[in-house]
Amino acid sequence: PHGGAPLASRGQPAGVFERRYSLAPTSDGGMEEHILSLVKKIVPPLSGHKHKGQDGRIGIIGGCQDYTGAPYFAAISALKVGADLSHVFCTKDAAAVIKSYSPELIVHPVLDSPNAVEEIEKWLPRLHSLVVGPGLGREDFLLKTAKVIEKSKARDIPIVIDADGLWLVTKQPSVIQGYQKGIITPNFMEFTRLDTFHGVLQLSETMGNITVLLKGEKDLIADGSTVVTCSTEGSGRRCGGQGDLLSGSAGVLAHWAHTASQAGLITGVNPSMVAAMGASSLTRQCNKQAFQQHGRSTTTSDMIHEIGPVFKNLFER
Ligand SMILES: *[C@@H]1O[C@H](CO)[C@@H](O)[C@H](O)[C@H]1NC(C)=O
């Protein structure tokens, strides 16, 4: 069962999660509000004095012959949230397709090259965060991706792992375990594949307290010591690609949150948690507003159209 109370206590052995989870809603909603108020503090002010790239250069690892929509949605969402540049690292045959969707993305056809890791590594010094998994597929790119994640960790770059990237995590948890700038975003279905763990808090603890954003009717965000519900209302409509909007925006927000944390602008809360909460709230509100206009025919593109006004309403007032 889900939709219960926001939780705010330590992880404990199996069973406890379910028990706590069934408690009636408590006043812990204050935690959610608090974290959402911190999102406002991480948003970099728009000023004329910056040079291009300062608000974030985001890398998306994913995109193969069968899946070109997912990396596009993640990359364009990152731009719409406010990143300066979105890079997509995909296979050769996906690259032309993704470019044809948008001239605004930088697309690197490297994922199926024998030097994929080196090709991506070259760009890492210029990237502020990485989103791994949208449209990645489950071919041998996965093994290369693990190496890219290792290199990114060494550079201390925030990493969001979603979709097929989570498959990698189930096979090789150590790839992201304990990395405090890591966020994984399973949905309930992917979650059951991670079912050696009980509950989202335990999953987080088992993963070395990384931030877990569990997508569902209500999203749950855990970081090993805390679980918070994002209760921003969505709609009954789920469309393919919605998760990519979430992961792309989480990529940008993670960069902003860690930058703000280093500058002392937010304290006392895990920056990854702030990023995850912001992305969750934004995605759900985009879903709601798109649904109000398009109802059953709502698609992810409709949601992406809402990012600008929704972001402004949620985080810039
Ligand atoms: C995770 O957090 C819990 C609670 O704060 C702590 O007891 C535990 O040692 C942490 N684990 C790791 C790997 O940091």
The ligand as an SDF file (V2000), in Angstrom:
LIG
                    3D

 14 14  0  0  0  0  0  0  0  0999 V2000
   23.2780    5.4680    6.4580 C   0  0  0  0  0  0  0  0  0  0  0  0
   22.5730    6.2930    7.3590 O   0  0  0  0  0  0  0  0  0  0  0  0
   22.3250    5.6810    8.5930 C   0  0  0  0  0  0  0  0  0  0  0  0
   21.4290    6.6270    9.3670 C   0  0  0  0  0  0  0  0  0  0  0  0
   21.8920    7.9260    9.3580 O   0  0  0  0  0  0  0  0  0  0  0  0
   23.6480    5.3710    9.2780 C   0  0  0  0  0  0  0  0  0  0  0  0
   23.4370    4.7450   10.5240 O   0  0  0  0  0  0  0  0  0  0  0  0
   24.4790    4.4710    8.3750 C   0  0  0  0  0  0  0  0  0  0  0  0
   25.7290    4.2350    8.9410 O   0  0  0  0  0  0  0  0  0  0  0  0
   24.6380    5.1000    7.0100 C   0  0  0  0  0  0  0  0  0  0  0  0
   25.3000    4.1850    6.1180 N   0  0  0  0  0  0  0  0  0  0  0  0
   26.3080    4.5430    5.3510 C   0  0  0  0  0  0  0  0  0  0  0  0
   26.8650    3.4950    4.4590 C   0  0  0  0  0  0  0  0  0  0  0  0
   26.7670    5.6700    5.3590 O   0  0  0  0  0  0  0  0  0  0  0  0
  1  2  1  0
  1 10  1  0
  2  3  1  0
  3  4  1  0
  3  6  1  0
  4  5  1  0
  6  7  1  0
  6  8  1  0
  8  9  1  0
  8 10  1  0
 10 11  1  0
 11 12  1  0
 12 13  1  0
 12 14  2  0
M  END
$$$$
